[in-house]
Amino acid sequence: MKELITTGLISLVILSACSSDSSSGAYVYWTEKTDNQIQQLDHAKINYEIRHGDIWIREKDTRKVVACCS
């Protein structure tokens, strides 16, 4: 019984660690909103959010954004 509980706890810890990586869709600040930046992001088909006049991009898209919009 003790081994079953220990195995269950270890499995939960491993699964929670796997689900909290950067591919979870977390957004990071990119820059202030400008028409030029929006056009470039749309043209490159990169998802973004506008929050209080700032552009936020998905963390996993950071390299693509730097390549296309810098």
Secondary structure per residue as TSV (DSSP state, phi and psi in degrees):
chain	resnum	aa	ss	phi	psi
A	1	M	-	360.0	-41.9
A	2	K	H	-63.8	-38.5
A	3	E	H	-66.5	-37.1
A	4	L	H	-64.0	-43.7
A	5	I	H	-66.2	-43.0
A	6	T	H	-62.5	-44.8
A	7	T	H	-62.4	-41.2
A	8	G	H	-63.0	-43.7
A	9	L	H	-63.9	-43.9
A	10	I	H	-62.5	-41.5
A	11	S	H	-62.3	-42.0
A	12	L	H	-64.0	-40.8
A	13	V	H	-64.0	-44.5
A	14	I	H	-64.4	-44.5
A	15	L	H	-65.2	-39.7
A	16	S	H	-68.5	-34.4
A	17	A	H	-67.2	-37.4
A	18	C	H	-69.2	-32.5
A	19	S	H	-84.5	-7.4
A	20	S	T	-106.0	22.9
A	21	D	S	-80.4	179.8
A	22	S	G	-71.5	-10.6
A	23	S	G	-82.6	8.8
A	24	S	G	-75.3	-4.5
A	25	G	-	97.3	16.8
A	26	A	-	-64.6	141.3
A	27	Y	E	-101.3	144.4
A	28	V	E	-125.1	152.7
A	29	Y	E	-66.1	136.2
A	30	W	E	-110.4	-63.8
A	31	T	E	-165.6	178.0
A	32	E	E	-71.2	152.3
A	33	K	-	-71.8	125.0
A	34	T	-	-135.5	154.0
A	35	D	H	-60.3	-38.9
A	36	N	H	-62.0	-46.1
A	37	Q	H	-63.0	-42.2
A	38	I	H	-62.1	-44.3
A	39	Q	H	-61.5	-43.6
A	40	Q	H	-64.7	-42.9
A	41	L	H	-65.0	-42.4
A	42	D	H	-63.4	-43.0
A	43	H	H	-62.7	-37.6
A	44	A	T	-84.0	-1.1
A	45	K	T	57.2	47.4
A	46	I	-	-106.0	129.4
A	47	N	-	-72.3	141.2
A	48	Y	E	-152.4	167.0
A	49	E	E	-128.6	148.6
A	50	I	E	-103.7	121.1
A	51	R	E	-128.5	112.9
A	52	H	T	53.1	41.9
A	53	G	T	82.0	8.1
A	54	D	E	-116.6	152.3
A	55	I	E	-97.1	129.1
A	56	W	E	-117.7	130.9
A	57	I	E	-114.1	159.2
A	58	R	E	-69.1	139.5
A	59	E	G	-57.2	-37.7
A	60	K	G	-72.1	-14.0
A	61	D	G	-95.8	5.8
A	62	T	H	-56.0	-45.9
A	63	R	H	-63.6	-41.1
A	64	K	H	-63.6	-40.1
A	65	V	H	-67.4	-42.8
A	66	V	H	-61.7	-39.9
A	67	A	H	-66.8	-38.7
A	68	C	H	-96.0	-25.9
A	69	C	H	-122.8	11.8
A	70	S	-	-92.1	360.0
